[in-house]
């Protein structure tokens, strides 16, 4: 989601150097989730060239924090666009799970585990959610291109997760990534996206897109496939000259998922940016 917004916004105005902040508020259903994302960093413009490959290139670093009713994830990030057609990002966070709401879940029988929604609900009702800390290291590379009103991205992401302070020594369910992992594991995501800009104004835009996601893990040996339709509205900046805002809506369908749940899901997100663009 964020990649497509960065792509359209970066083509709308020239990159600047300076401090910047980005706040995101996101909700999803199936599974239920609520999160607040906060990036505080400094962006350094890399080139003044007007060439297609070097225009709007930058490097940025700062803090990245995620807060939800289920966990608190403080950390650091580095993001770079060395070429206008390539976005890179690396982050490291320590996630402290509270043991409530979207807690870490261990099945009663690790040999023949059950991952049904009813099992999660029963564990929540009986106060059996697992609390603890997990180290999470993410890295991604996203080739991207815009031709006329069409945009395309291909997000390739790797997530390394390691339980640091929780009584977990078997496969478990993690709520943020919505998948099943070992106490030390990796997750791979492949996300091709094709978008179309039906409207682009001086200070606003509308982006529609289709995205396919393929996920697989390194040790727990699970995978998933999903299709999603995305709509993004870049709110007119004349409404709030010092704040750049956008609204995103996503509706998707699980072709395959490692847990037993309804196939359809929805999500919405509000994004606000201040400072250097």
KABELDA-V211727 format. One line per field, one symbol per residue. ss: DSSP state (a for helix, b for strand, c for the rest). phi: phi as a letter, one per 40 degrees, with the letter a starting at -180 (. if undefined). burial: + if it has 9 or more other ideal C-beta (glycine too) atoms within 8 Angstrom, else -. A space follows every 50 residues. Layout:
BEGIN
ss->???
phi->???
burial->???
END
This chain:
BEGIN
ss->caaaaaaaaaaacccccbbbbbbbbbbbbcccbbbbbbbbbbbbbccccc cccccccbbbbbbbbbbbccbbbbbbbbbbbbbccbbbbbbbbbbbbccc cccbbccccccccccbaaaaaaaaaccccbcbbbbbbbbbbbbbbbbccb bbbbbbbbbbbbbccccccccbbbccccbbbccbbbbbbbbbbbbbbbbb ccccbbbbbbbbbbbbbcccccbbbbbbbbbbbbcccccccccbbbbbbb bbbbbbcccbcccbbbbbbbbbbbbcc
phi->.cdcccccccccaccbcicabbbbbbbbbgccaaabbbbbabbbccabcc cccbcgcabaaibbbbbaccabbcababbabcbccabbababbbbbccgb fcccbbccbccbcbbcdcccccccccgbccbibbcbbbaabbcaabbgcb babacbbbbbbacbaacbbacacbcccfabbcdbabbbbbbcbbbbbcab bcbaabbbabbbbbbabcbcfbaabababbbbbccdcccbdcbbbabbbb bbaccaacbcadccabababbbbbgdb
burial->+-++++++++----+---++++++++++-++-+-+++++-+++-++---- ---+++++++++++++-+-++++-+++++++--+-++++++++++++++- +++++++-------+---++-+++----++++++++++++-+-+-+---+ ++++++++++++++-+-+--+++++++-+++++-+++++++++++++--- ---++++++++++++++-++-++++++++++++++-+-----++++++++ -+++----+-+--++++++++++++++
END
